[in-house]
Amino acid sequence: MKNTEGPVEKRSYHRFQAKDGVYAIINYKPVIFGQIINISRDGMAVRYSINGKQSSVSSELDVFIMDSNFYIEKVQIKIVSDFEVGGKSLLSSQTNRQRCFQFGEMKSSQHFQLDYLLQNHTQKDALTKTLPFLSL
């Protein structure tokens, strides 16, 4: 009998939509940064733009909030997927892509900062329903 159910969810934590202004530096040389689309305690998705070919791939990234002192440095990651979204603009040679990450081992300070980000810079209605231990 054929399995008609959808794909099996492998994530340990629900992903929440990030608010505007939350970004990640996903590559250091050359510097590539993008907007965080969704995030959880174990991973995130980032939309970014590139010109031409894919560059080298980093094993860590930085997370920051625009117009803020918030910055998480050198988070260990594993790339789960990277794909084109939307296509190229007629007026630009840039390609829009989305890269999905799984977080690696984190320092306790990085976990603390990530919890702050989840509490204060994601859609709150989803957080209170799924993560009642977070005091919002």
N, CA, C and O atoms as a GROMACS GRO file, in nm:
protein
  544
    1MET      N    1   0.084  -0.118   0.000
    1MET     CA    2   0.000   0.000   0.000
    1MET      C    3   0.089   0.124   0.000
    1MET      O    4   0.186   0.133   0.076
    2LYS      N    5   0.055   0.219  -0.084
    2LYS     CA    6   0.134   0.340  -0.099
    2LYS      C    7   0.102   0.439   0.012
    2LYS      O    8  -0.014   0.456   0.050
    3ASN      N    9   0.207   0.506   0.067
    3ASN     CA   10   0.190   0.606   0.172
    3ASN      C   11   0.139   0.735   0.108
    3ASN      O   12   0.208   0.793   0.024
    4THR      N   13   0.020   0.782   0.147
    4THR     CA   14  -0.037   0.903   0.090
    4THR      C   15  -0.022   1.023   0.180
    4THR      O   16  -0.068   1.133   0.147
    5GLU      N   17   0.043   1.005   0.294
    5GLU     CA   18   0.066   1.117   0.384
    5GLU      C   19   0.175   1.206   0.328
    5GLU      O   20   0.255   1.163   0.245
    6GLY      N   21   0.178   1.332   0.374
    6GLY     CA   22   0.279   1.428   0.330
    6GLY      C   23   0.416   1.394   0.385
    6GLY      O   24   0.432   1.293   0.453
    7PRO      N   25   0.516   1.481   0.356
    7PRO     CA   26   0.651   1.456   0.405
    7PRO      C   27   0.656   1.457   0.558
    7PRO      O   28   0.579   1.528   0.623
    8VAL      N   29   0.746   1.381   0.612
    8VAL     CA   30   0.762   1.372   0.757
    8VAL      C   31   0.843   1.492   0.805
    8VAL      O   32   0.950   1.520   0.753
    9GLU      N   33   0.791   1.562   0.905
    9GLU     CA   34   0.860   1.677   0.962
    9GLU      C   35   0.975   1.628   1.049
    9GLU      O   36   0.954   1.549   1.142
   10LYS      N   37   1.097   1.673   1.018
   10LYS     CA   38   1.214   1.628   1.091
   10LYS      C   39   1.264   1.732   1.191
   10LYS      O   40   1.354   1.703   1.269
   11ARG      N   41   1.207   1.850   1.190
   11ARG     CA   42   1.251   1.956   1.281
   11ARG      C   43   1.206   1.925   1.424
   11ARG      O   44   1.097   1.873   1.447
   12SER      N   45   1.293   1.960   1.518
   12SER     CA   46   1.260   1.942   1.659
   12SER      C   47   1.176   2.056   1.713
   12SER      O   48   1.099   2.038   1.807
   13TYR      N   49   1.189   2.175   1.653
   13TYR     CA   50   1.120   2.294   1.699
   13TYR      C   51   1.047   2.360   1.582
   13TYR      O   52   1.093   2.356   1.468
   14HIS      N   53   0.933   2.420   1.613
   14HIS     CA   54   0.855   2.493   1.513
   14HIS      C   55   0.931   2.620   1.472
   14HIS      O   56   0.989   2.688   1.556
   15ARG      N   57   0.930   2.651   1.343
   15ARG     CA   58   0.991   2.774   1.294
   15ARG      C   59   0.891   2.888   1.302
   15ARG      O   60   0.772   2.869   1.276
   16PHE      N   61   0.940   3.007   1.338
   16PHE     CA   62   0.857   3.126   1.350
   16PHE      C   63   0.904   3.231   1.252
   16PHE      O   64   1.023   3.246   1.227
   17GLN      N   65   0.810   3.305   1.196
   17GLN     CA   66   0.844   3.411   1.103
   17GLN      C   67   0.917   3.522   1.176
   17GLN      O   68   0.872   3.572   1.279
   18ALA      N   69   1.031   3.561   1.121
   18ALA     CA   70   1.110   3.670   1.179
   18ALA      C   71   1.050   3.804   1.139
   18ALA      O   72   0.997   3.818   1.029
   19LYS      N   73   1.059   3.900   1.228
   19LYS     CA   74   1.014   4.036   1.197
   19LYS      C   75   1.114   4.100   1.101
   19LYS      O   76   1.226   4.053   1.086
   20ASP      N   77   1.071   4.210   1.037
   20ASP     CA   78   1.160   4.285   0.949
   20ASP      C   79   1.281   4.335   1.028
   20ASP      O   80   1.270   4.370   1.145
   21GLY      N   81   1.395   4.338   0.962
   21GLY     CA   82   1.516   4.390   1.025
   21GLY      C   83   1.606   4.286   1.087
   21GLY      O   84   1.709   4.321   1.144
   22VAL      N   85   1.570   4.158   1.076
   22VAL     CA   86   1.653   4.050   1.132
   22VAL      C   87   1.729   3.986   1.016
   22VAL      O   88   1.669   3.935   0.921
   23TYR      N   89   1.863   3.989   1.023
   23TYR     CA   90   1.948   3.946   0.912
   23TYR      C   91   2.056   3.849   0.959
   23TYR      O   92   2.083   3.834   1.078
   24ALA      N   93   2.116   3.783   0.860
   24ALA     CA   94   2.230   3.695   0.887
   24ALA      C   95   2.338   3.719   0.783
   24ALA      O   96   2.309   3.741   0.666
   25ILE      N   97   2.462   3.715   0.828
   25ILE     CA   98   2.576   3.713   0.736
   25ILE      C   99   2.604   3.566   0.714
   25ILE      O  100   2.650   3.496   0.804
   26ILE      N  101   2.577   3.519   0.591
   26ILE     CA  102   2.587   3.376   0.564
   26ILE      C  103   2.719   3.338   0.498
   26ILE      O  104   2.749   3.219   0.484
   27ASN      N  105   2.797   3.436   0.458
   27ASN     CA  106   2.929   3.411   0.400
   27ASN      C  107   3.017   3.532   0.431
   27ASN      O  108   2.972   3.646   0.424
   28TYR      N  109   3.142   3.506   0.465
   28TYR     CA  110   3.231   3.615   0.505
   28TYR      C  111   3.317   3.669   0.391
   28TYR      O  112   3.341   3.789   0.385
   29LYS      N  113   3.363   3.584   0.301
   29LYS     CA  114   3.449   3.627   0.190
   29LYS      C  115   3.403   3.561   0.062
   29LYS      O  116   3.431   3.442   0.043
   30PRO      N  117   3.335   3.630  -0.026
   30PRO     CA  118   3.287   3.768  -0.012
   30PRO      C  119   3.169   3.771   0.085
   30PRO      O  120   3.102   3.670   0.108
   31VAL      N  121   3.145   3.888   0.143
   31VAL     CA  122   3.036   3.902   0.239
   31VAL      C  123   2.902   3.890   0.167
   31VAL      O  124   2.874   3.963   0.072
   32ILE      N  125   2.820   3.798   0.216
   32ILE     CA  126   2.684   3.781   0.167
   32ILE      C  127   2.594   3.782   0.289
   32ILE      O  128   2.613   3.703   0.382
   33PHE      N  129   2.495   3.872   0.288
   33PHE     CA  130   2.399   3.868   0.396
   33PHE      C  131   2.259   3.869   0.339
   33PHE      O  132   2.237   3.910   0.225
   34GLY      N  133   2.165   3.822   0.421
   34GLY     CA  134   2.026   3.816   0.376
   34GLY      C  135   1.932   3.828   0.492
   34GLY      O  136   1.972   3.825   0.608
   35GLN      N  137   1.805   3.841   0.458
   35GLN     CA  138   1.700   3.856   0.559
   35GLN      C  139   1.658   3.718   0.609
   35GLN      O  140   1.636   3.626   0.531
   36ILE      N  141   1.649   3.706   0.740
   36ILE     CA  142   1.600   3.582   0.801
   36ILE      C  143   1.450   3.576   0.779
   36ILE      O  144   1.376   3.667   0.818
   37ILE      N  145   1.404   3.468   0.717
   37ILE     CA  146   1.263   3.448   0.687
   37ILE      C  147   1.193   3.380   0.803
   37ILE      O  148   1.087   3.424   0.847
   38ASN      N  149   1.253   3.272   0.853
   38ASN     CA  150   1.198   3.203   0.968
   38ASN      C  151   1.312   3.148   1.051
   38ASN      O  152   1.423   3.128   1.002
   39ILE      N  153   1.282   3.122   1.180
   39ILE     CA  154   1.388   3.080   1.272
   39ILE      C  155   1.328   2.999   1.387
   39ILE      O  156   1.212   3.019   1.425
   40SER      N  157   1.408   2.909   1.441
   40SER     CA  158   1.370   2.831   1.558
   40SER      C  159   1.496   2.808   1.641
   40SER      O  160   1.602   2.863   1.612
   41ARG      N  161   1.483   2.726   1.744
   41ARG     CA  162   1.599   2.696   1.828
   41ARG      C  163   1.700   2.605   1.757
   41ARG      O  164   1.814   2.593   1.802
   42ASP      N  165   1.658   2.541   1.647
   42ASP     CA  166   1.754   2.451   1.582
   42ASP      C  167   1.787   2.485   1.438
   42ASP      O  168   1.860   2.410   1.373
   43GLY      N  169   1.734   2.597   1.385
   43GLY     CA  170   1.769   2.633   1.248
   43GLY      C  171   1.694   2.754   1.198
   43GLY      O  172   1.614   2.814   1.270
   44MET      N  173   1.720   2.789   1.072
   44MET     CA  174   1.654   2.906   1.012
   44MET      C  175   1.666   2.902   0.861
   44MET      O  176   1.742   2.823   0.805
   45ALA      N  177   1.589   2.990   0.796
   45ALA     CA  178   1.595   3.009   0.651
   45ALA      C  179   1.626   3.156   0.624
   45ALA      O  180   1.571   3.244   0.689
   46VAL      N  181   1.715   3.181   0.526
   46VAL     CA  182   1.759   3.316   0.493
   46VAL      C  183   1.742   3.338   0.343
   46VAL      O  184   1.782   3.253   0.263
   47ARG      N  185   1.684   3.451   0.304
   47ARG     CA  186   1.676   3.490   0.163
   47ARG      C  187   1.786   3.590   0.136
   47ARG      O  188   1.809   3.683   0.213
   48TYR      N  189   1.855   3.568   0.023
   48TYR     CA  190   1.968   3.654  -0.012
   48TYR      C  191   1.977   3.667  -0.163
   48TYR      O  192   1.910   3.593  -0.236
   49SER      N  193   2.059   3.760  -0.210
   49SER     CA  194   2.079   3.782  -0.354
   49SER      C  195   2.226   3.768  -0.386
   49SER      O  196   2.312   3.806  -0.308
   50ILE      N  197   2.254   3.712  -0.504
   50ILE     CA  198   2.392   3.700  -0.550
   50ILE      C  199   2.400   3.740  -0.696
   50ILE      O  200   2.302   3.734  -0.770
   51ASN      N  201   2.519   3.782  -0.736
   51ASN     CA  202   2.549   3.808  -0.876
   51ASN      C  203   2.628   3.690  -0.929
   51ASN      O  204   2.734   3.658  -0.874
   52GLY      N  205   2.580   3.626  -1.032
   52GLY     CA  206   2.657   3.519  -1.094
   52GLY      C  207   2.658   3.390  -1.016
   52GLY      O  208   2.555   3.345  -0.967
   53LYS      N  209   2.779   3.330  -1.004
   53LYS     CA  210   2.796   3.198  -0.946
   53LYS      C  211   2.788   3.199  -0.794
   53LYS      O  212   2.809   3.302  -0.729
   54GLN      N  213   2.757   3.082  -0.739
   54GLN     CA  214   2.761   3.063  -0.596
   54GLN      C  215   2.905   3.078  -0.547
   54GLN      O  216   2.998   3.036  -0.616
   55SER      N  217   2.921   3.136  -0.432
   55SER     CA  218   3.055   3.152  -0.376
   55SER      C  219   3.085   3.036  -0.281
   55SER      O  220   3.007   2.942  -0.268
   56SER      N  221   3.199   3.044  -0.217
   56SER     CA  222   3.236   2.941  -0.120
   56SER      C  223   3.132   2.935  -0.009
   56SER      O  224   3.059   3.031   0.015
   57VAL      N  225   3.127   2.822   0.059
   57VAL     CA  226   3.028   2.800   0.163
   57VAL      C  227   3.096   2.802   0.299
   57VAL      O  228   3.199   2.737   0.318
   58SER      N  229   3.038   2.875   0.393
   58SER     CA  230   3.093   2.888   0.526
   58SER      C  231   3.028   2.787   0.620
   58SER      O  232   2.915   2.743   0.596
   59SER      N  233   3.098   2.749   0.727
   59SER     CA  234   3.042   2.657   0.826
   59SER      C  235   2.990   2.732   0.949
   59SER      O  236   2.953   2.671   1.049
   60GLU      N  237   2.986   2.864   0.939
   60GLU     CA  238   2.932   2.946   1.048
   60GLU      C  239   2.871   3.073   0.990
   60GLU      O  240   2.898   3.110   0.876
   61LEU      N  241   2.789   3.138   1.070
   61LEU     CA  242   2.726   3.262   1.028
   61LEU      C  243   2.706   3.353   1.148
   61LEU      O  244   2.722   3.311   1.262
   62ASP      N  245   2.671   3.478   1.120
   62ASP     CA  246   2.640   3.576   1.223
   62ASP      C  247   2.495   3.619   1.206
   62ASP      O  248   2.445   3.625   1.094
   63VAL      N  249   2.428   3.650   1.316
   63VAL     CA  250   2.290   3.696   1.315
   63VAL      C  251   2.288   3.834   1.378
   63VAL      O  252   2.352   3.857   1.481
   64PHE      N  253   2.214   3.928   1.315
   64PHE     CA  254   2.205   4.062   1.372
   64PHE      C  255   2.070   4.124   1.344
   64PHE      O  256   1.996   4.081   1.255
   65ILE      N  257   2.039   4.228   1.421
   65ILE     CA  258   1.917   4.305   1.402
   65ILE      C  259   1.959   4.444   1.359
   65ILE      O  260   2.038   4.510   1.427
   66MET      N  261   1.905   4.488   1.245
   66MET     CA  262   1.936   4.620   1.192
   66MET      C  263   1.897   4.727   1.293
   66MET      O  264   1.794   4.715   1.360
   67ASP      N  265   1.977   4.831   1.304
   67ASP     CA  266   1.952   4.944   1.396
   67ASP      C  267   1.944   4.898   1.541
   67ASP      O  268   1.861   4.949   1.617
   68SER      N  269   2.028   4.805   1.579
   68SER     CA  270   2.029   4.751   1.714
   68SER      C  271   2.170   4.706   1.749
   68SER      O  272   2.253   4.689   1.660
   69ASN      N  273   2.197   4.688   1.876
   69ASN     CA  274   2.326   4.634   1.920
   69ASN      C  275   2.325   4.482   1.925
   69ASN      O  276   2.424   4.421   1.964
   70PHE      N  277   2.215   4.420   1.886
   70PHE     CA  278   2.203   4.274   1.891
   70PHE      C  279   2.289   4.210   1.784
   70PHE      O  280   2.281   4.247   1.666
   71TYR      N  281   2.373   4.114   1.826
   71TYR     CA  282   2.462   4.045   1.732
   71TYR      C  283   2.503   3.911   1.791
   71TYR      O  284   2.558   3.906   1.901
   72ILE      N  285   2.477   3.803   1.719
   72ILE     CA  286   2.526   3.670   1.759
   72ILE      C  287   2.635   3.634   1.659
   72ILE      O  288   2.612   3.629   1.538
   73GLU      N  289   2.753   3.609   1.710
   73GLU     CA  290   2.869   3.588   1.625
   73GLU      C  291   2.906   3.440   1.615
   73GLU      O  292   2.902   3.366   1.713
   74LYS      N  293   2.944   3.399   1.493
   74LYS     CA  294   3.002   3.268   1.465
   74LYS      C  295   2.919   3.150   1.515
   74LYS      O  296   2.968   3.066   1.591
   75VAL      N  297   2.794   3.145   1.471
   75VAL     CA  298   2.707   3.032   1.502
   75VAL      C  299   2.743   2.918   1.406
   75VAL      O  300   2.742   2.936   1.285
   76GLN      N  301   2.773   2.802   1.461
   76GLN     CA  302   2.806   2.685   1.379
   76GLN      C  303   2.679   2.637   1.309
   76GLN      O  304   2.573   2.627   1.371
   77ILE      N  305   2.691   2.606   1.178
   77ILE     CA  306   2.574   2.566   1.101
   77ILE      C  307   2.607   2.454   1.004
   77ILE      O  308   2.723   2.428   0.971
   78LYS      N  309   2.500   2.390   0.959
   78LYS     CA  310   2.507   2.293   0.850
   78LYS      C  311   2.402   2.338   0.749
   78LYS      O  312   2.288   2.364   0.786
   79ILE      N  313   2.439   2.348   0.622
   79ILE     CA  314   2.344   2.387   0.519
   79ILE      C  315   2.257   2.267   0.484
   79ILE      O  316   2.307   2.160   0.451
   80VAL      N  317   2.125   2.287   0.492
   80VAL     CA  318   2.029   2.182   0.462
   80VAL      C  319   1.985   2.192   0.317
   80VAL      O  320   1.973   2.090   0.249
   81SER      N  321   1.960   2.315   0.269
   81SER     CA  322   1.919   2.334   0.131
   81SER      C  323   1.952   2.476   0.086
   81SER      O  324   1.970   2.567   0.167
   82ASP      N  325   1.960   2.494  -0.045
   82ASP     CA  326   1.985   2.625  -0.106
   82ASP      C  327   1.919   2.621  -0.243
   82ASP      O  328   1.954   2.538  -0.327
   83PHE      N  329   1.825   2.711  -0.267
   83PHE     CA  330   1.751   2.707  -0.393
   83PHE      C  331   1.712   2.847  -0.438
   83PHE      O  332   1.706   2.941  -0.359
   84GLU      N  333   1.687   2.859  -0.567
   84GLU     CA  334   1.648   2.986  -0.627
   84GLU      C  335   1.501   3.014  -0.594
   84GLU      O  336   1.417   2.925  -0.597
   85VAL      N  337   1.472   3.142  -0.564
   85VAL     CA  338   1.334   3.184  -0.541
   85VAL      C  339   1.305   3.304  -0.631
   85VAL      O  340   1.385   3.397  -0.639
   86GLY      N  341   1.194   3.301  -0.697
   86GLY     CA  342   1.151   3.416  -0.776
   86GLY      C  343   1.214   3.433  -0.911
   86GLY      O  344   1.146   3.474  -1.005
   87GLY      N  345   1.341   3.404  -0.927
   87GLY     CA  346   1.408   3.422  -1.055
   87GLY      C  347   1.480   3.555  -1.064
   87GLY      O  348   1.481   3.633  -0.969
   88LYS      N  349   1.539   3.580  -1.180
   88LYS     CA  350   1.617   3.702  -1.202
   88LYS      C  351   1.527   3.817  -1.245
   88LYS      O  352   1.424   3.798  -1.309
   89SER      N  353   1.569   3.937  -1.207
   89SER     CA  354   1.501   4.059  -1.248
   89SER      C  355   1.546   4.095  -1.388
   89SER      O  356   1.660   4.067  -1.426
   90LEU      N  357   1.460   4.156  -1.466
   90LEU     CA  358   1.496   4.200  -1.600
   90LEU      C  359   1.601   4.311  -1.597
   90LEU      O  360   1.679   4.324  -1.691
   91LEU      N  361   1.602   4.390  -1.490
   91LEU     CA  362   1.693   4.504  -1.480
   91LEU      C  363   1.820   4.473  -1.402
   91LEU      O  364   1.905   4.560  -1.386
   92SER      N  365   1.835   4.352  -1.355
   92SER     CA  366   1.949   4.318  -1.271
   92SER      C  367   1.997   4.176  -1.302
   92SER      O  368   1.920   4.091  -1.347
   93SER      N  369   2.125   4.153  -1.278
   93SER     CA  370   2.180   4.020  -1.297
   93SER      C  371   2.177   3.939  -1.167
   93SER      O  372   2.227   3.827  -1.162
   94GLN      N  373   2.119   3.996  -1.063
   94GLN     CA  374   2.113   3.927  -0.935
   94GLN      C  375   2.011   3.814  -0.936
   94GLN      O  376   1.906   3.824  -1.000
   95THR      N  377   2.044   3.709  -0.865
   95THR     CA  378   1.954   3.596  -0.846
   95THR      C  379   1.914   3.592  -0.699
   95THR      O  380   1.999   3.605  -0.611
   96ASN      N  381   1.785   3.576  -0.673
   96ASN     CA  382   1.736   3.564  -0.536
   96ASN      C  383   1.733   3.416  -0.497
   96ASN      O  384   1.684   3.332  -0.573
   97ARG      N  385   1.786   3.386  -0.379
   97ARG     CA  386   1.796   3.248  -0.332
   97ARG      C  387   1.750   3.240  -0.187
   97ARG      O  388   1.741   3.341  -0.117
   98GLN      N  389   1.722   3.118  -0.144
   98GLN     CA  390   1.693   3.092  -0.003
   98GLN      C  391   1.781   2.976   0.042
   98GLN      O  392   1.788   2.872  -0.023
   99ARG      N  393   1.846   2.996   0.155
   99ARG     CA  394   1.933   2.893   0.212
   99ARG      C  395   1.878   2.856   0.350
   99ARG      O  396   1.849   2.944   0.431
  100CYS      N  397   1.865   2.728   0.375
  100CYS     CA  398   1.814   2.678   0.502
  100CYS      C  399   1.928   2.614   0.580
  100CYS      O  400   2.010   2.542   0.525
  101PHE      N  401   1.931   2.643   0.709
  101PHE     CA  402   2.041   2.600   0.796
  101PHE      C  403   1.989   2.522   0.914
  101PHE      O  404   1.878   2.545   0.963
  102GLN      N  405   2.072   2.429   0.960
  102GLN     CA  406   2.053   2.365   1.090
  102GLN      C  407   2.166   2.414   1.177
  102GLN      O  408   2.282   2.412   1.136
  103PHE      N  409   2.134   2.458   1.298
  103PHE     CA  410   2.238   2.506   1.388
  103PHE      C  411   2.319   2.389   1.442
  103PHE      O  412   2.265   2.282   1.468
  104GLY      N  413   2.447   2.412   1.459
  104GLY     CA  414   2.535   2.314   1.522
  104GLY      C  415   2.543   2.341   1.671
  104GLY      O  416   2.453   2.403   1.729
  105GLU      N  417   2.649   2.296   1.732
  105GLU     CA  418   2.670   2.317   1.874
  105GLU      C  419   2.683   2.466   1.902
  105GLU      O  420   2.755   2.537   1.831
  106MET      N  421   2.614   2.513   2.006
  106MET     CA  422   2.617   2.655   2.042
  106MET      C  423   2.669   2.674   2.183
  106MET      O  424   2.653   2.588   2.270
  107LYS      N  425   2.732   2.788   2.204
  107LYS     CA  426   2.773   2.828   2.339
  107LYS      C  427   2.648   2.869   2.415
  107LYS      O  428   2.546   2.903   2.355
  108SER      N  429   2.656   2.867   2.549
  108SER     CA  430   2.539   2.906   2.629
  108SER      C  431   2.500   3.051   2.602
  108SER      O  432   2.381   3.084   2.603
  109SER      N  433   2.596   3.138   2.578
  109SER     CA  434   2.566   3.278   2.548
  109SER      C  435   2.490   3.291   2.415
  109SER      O  436   2.403   3.377   2.402
  110GLN      N  437   2.523   3.206   2.318
  110GLN     CA  438   2.453   3.208   2.190
  110GLN      C  439   2.308   3.158   2.206
  110GLN      O  440   2.216   3.212   2.144
  111HIS      N  441   2.289   3.056   2.290
  111HIS     CA  442   2.153   3.008   2.318
  111HIS      C  443   2.070   3.117   2.384
  111HIS      O  444   1.954   3.137   2.350
  112PHE      N  445   2.130   3.188   2.478
  112PHE     CA  446   2.062   3.297   2.548
  112PHE      C  447   2.020   3.405   2.449
  112PHE      O  448   1.907   3.453   2.454
  113GLN      N  449   2.111   3.443   2.359
  113GLN     CA  450   2.080   3.545   2.259
  113GLN      C  451   1.974   3.497   2.161
  113GLN      O  452   1.886   3.575   2.122
  114LEU      N  453   1.980   3.371   2.122
  114LEU     CA  454   1.880   3.315   2.033
  114LEU      C  455   1.741   3.317   2.099
  114LEU      O  456   1.642   3.351   2.034
  115ASP      N  457   1.734   3.280   2.227
  115ASP     CA  458   1.607   3.286   2.299
  115ASP      C  459   1.552   3.428   2.302
  115ASP      O  460   1.432   3.449   2.286
  116TYR      N  461   1.640   3.526   2.323
  116TYR     CA  462   1.598   3.667   2.321
  116TYR      C  463   1.539   3.702   2.184
  116TYR      O  464   1.435   3.767   2.176
  117LEU      N  465   1.607   3.661   2.079
  117LEU     CA  466   1.560   3.688   1.943
  117LEU      C  467   1.423   3.624   1.920
  117LEU      O  468   1.333   3.689   1.866
  118LEU      N  469   1.406   3.499   1.961
  118LEU     CA  470   1.278   3.430   1.943
  118LEU      C  471   1.166   3.500   2.022
  118LEU      O  472   1.053   3.508   1.974
  119GLN      N  473   1.197   3.549   2.140
  119GLN     CA  474   1.096   3.615   2.222
  119GLN      C  475   1.058   3.752   2.169
  119GLN      O  476   0.941   3.791   2.178
  120ASN      N  477   1.154   3.826   2.115
  120ASN     CA  478   1.132   3.966   2.085
  120ASN      C  479   1.128   4.005   1.938
  120ASN      O  480   1.090   4.118   1.905
  121HIS      N  481   1.167   3.916   1.848
  121HIS     CA  482   1.178   3.954   1.707
  121HIS      C  483   1.119   3.851   1.612
  121HIS      O  484   1.163   3.838   1.498
  122THR      N  485   1.018   3.778   1.660
  122THR     CA  486   0.940   3.688   1.576
  122THR      C  487   0.792   3.718   1.601
  122THR      O  488   0.758   3.794   1.692
  123GLN      N  489   0.706   3.657   1.520
  123GLN     CA  490   0.563   3.678   1.537
  123GLN      C  491   0.518   3.622   1.671
  123GLN      O  492   0.525   3.501   1.693
  124LYS      N  493   0.472   3.708   1.760
  124LYS     CA  494   0.440   3.670   1.898
  124LYS      C  495   0.322   3.574   1.910
  124LYS      O  496   0.324   3.487   1.997
  125ASP      N  497   0.220   3.588   1.826
  125ASP     CA  498   0.104   3.501   1.840
  125ASP      C  499   0.142   3.354   1.823
  125ASP      O  500   0.089   3.268   1.893
  126ALA      N  501   0.232   3.325   1.732
  126ALA     CA  502   0.277   3.186   1.713
  126ALA      C  503   0.358   3.138   1.832
  126ALA      O  504   0.347   3.023   1.872
  127LEU      N  505   0.440   3.227   1.889
  127LEU     CA  506   0.524   3.188   2.002
  127LEU      C  507   0.442   3.152   2.125
  127LEU      O  508   0.469   3.051   2.189
  128THR      N  509   0.344   3.233   2.159
  128THR     CA  510   0.269   3.207   2.281
  128THR      C  511   0.188   3.078   2.270
  128THR      O  512   0.165   3.012   2.372
  129LYS      N  513   0.143   3.042   2.151
  129LYS     CA  514   0.066   2.919   2.136
  129LYS      C  515   0.156   2.795   2.146
  129LYS      O  516   0.115   2.694   2.203
  130THR      N  517   0.278   2.803   2.092
  130THR     CA  518   0.362   2.684   2.083
  130THR      C  519   0.467   2.677   2.193
  130THR      O  520   0.504   2.568   2.235
  131LEU      N  521   0.515   2.791   2.240
  131LEU     CA  522   0.621   2.792   2.341
  131LEU      C  523   0.574   2.864   2.466
  131LEU      O  524   0.618   2.976   2.492
  132PRO      N  525   0.486   2.804   2.546
  132PRO     CA  526   0.431   2.872   2.662
  132PRO      C  527   0.536   2.902   2.769
  132PRO      O  528   0.511   2.985   2.855
  133PHE      N  529   0.651   2.837   2.766
  133PHE     CA  530   0.755   2.861   2.866
  133PHE      C  531   0.824   2.995   2.844
  133PHE      O  532   0.895   3.042   2.933
  134LEU      N  533   0.804   3.057   2.727
  134LEU     CA  534   0.863   3.188   2.702
  134LEU      C  535   0.770   3.293   2.759
  134LEU      O  536   0.653   3.299   2.721
  135SER      N  537   0.820   3.376   2.848
  135SER     CA  538   0.736   3.480   2.905
  135SER      C  539   0.740   3.602   2.813
  135SER      O  540   0.841   3.672   2.807
  136LEU      N  541   0.632   3.626   2.743
  136LEU     CA  542   0.623   3.736   2.646
  136LEU      C  543   0.557   3.856   2.708
  136LEU      O  544   0.541   3.958   2.641
   0.00000   0.00000   0.00000
